[in-house]
């Protein structure tokens, strides 16, 4: 939901599990994980060998496929 909430936690991946979610259940991996630089860049630092559980794509390939306008900065 795109509504105001007290806290918003997104599960990105859980041991490579794939789950469709549903009412009150998590969808794994996160459905928009592969399209967000602000998620993929830190994930690549933490887990450089990580592969998308559904597509099998390596994280470096996912990063390379991002639009150039998705800019992130290290703080």
C-alpha positions as CSV (number, residue, x, y, z in Angstrom):
1,X,0.0,0.0,0.0
2,X,1.1,3.5,-0.7
3,X,-0.4,5.1,2.4
4,X,1.1,6.7,5.5
5,X,2.3,4.3,8.0
6,X,4.3,4.3,11.3
7,X,7.0,2.0,9.9
8,X,7.8,0.4,6.6
9,X,10.1,-2.6,6.4
10,X,10.8,-4.2,3.1
11,X,12.1,-7.7,3.0
12,X,14.4,-8.0,0.1
13,X,15.3,-11.7,0.2
14,X,15.2,-14.5,2.7
15,X,17.7,-17.3,2.0
16,X,16.6,-17.3,-1.7
17,X,13.0,-18.2,-0.9
18,X,10.3,-17.3,-3.4
19,X,6.9,-16.5,-1.9
20,X,3.9,-14.9,-3.7
21,X,2.6,-13.2,-0.6
22,X,-1.0,-12.3,-0.3
23,X,-3.1,-10.8,2.5
24,X,-0.7,-10.0,5.3
25,X,2.1,-12.2,3.8
26,X,5.4,-11.0,2.4
27,X,6.3,-11.3,-1.3
28,X,9.8,-12.6,-1.7
29,X,12.0,-11.5,-3.2
30,X,10.7,-7.9,-3.0
31,X,8.9,-7.2,-6.3
32,X,10.8,-4.0,-7.1
33,X,14.2,-5.0,-5.8
34,X,15.8,-5.3,-9.2
35,X,14.8,-1.9,-10.3
36,X,16.1,0.2,-7.4
37,X,19.7,1.4,-7.3
38,X,19.3,2.5,-3.6
39,X,18.7,-1.2,-2.8
40,X,21.1,-2.9,-5.2
41,X,24.2,-0.8,-4.6
42,X,24.3,-1.5,-0.8
43,X,23.3,-5.1,-1.4
44,X,26.2,-5.5,-3.8
45,X,28.6,-4.2,-1.1
46,X,27.2,-6.7,1.5
47,X,26.7,-9.7,-0.8
48,X,28.7,-9.3,-4.1
49,X,27.9,-12.9,-5.1
50,X,24.1,-12.5,-4.6
51,X,21.8,-13.6,-7.4
52,X,18.1,-12.8,-7.9
53,X,16.2,-15.8,-6.6
54,X,13.7,-15.7,-9.5
55,X,15.7,-14.7,-12.5
56,X,19.1,-16.0,-11.4
57,X,20.7,-12.7,-12.6
58,X,23.9,-11.7,-10.8
59,X,23.7,-8.4,-8.8
60,X,26.4,-6.8,-11.1
61,X,24.1,-7.5,-14.1
62,X,21.1,-6.0,-12.4
63,X,23.2,-2.9,-11.5
64,X,24.4,-2.6,-15.1
65,X,20.8,-2.7,-16.4
66,X,19.6,0.2,-14.2
67,X,18.7,3.5,-15.9
68,X,21.6,6.1,-15.8
69,X,19.4,8.5,-13.9
70,X,19.3,6.4,-10.8
71,X,22.1,8.0,-8.8
72,X,23.2,7.0,-5.3
73,X,25.9,8.4,-3.1
74,X,27.9,6.8,-0.3
75,X,27.6,8.8,2.9
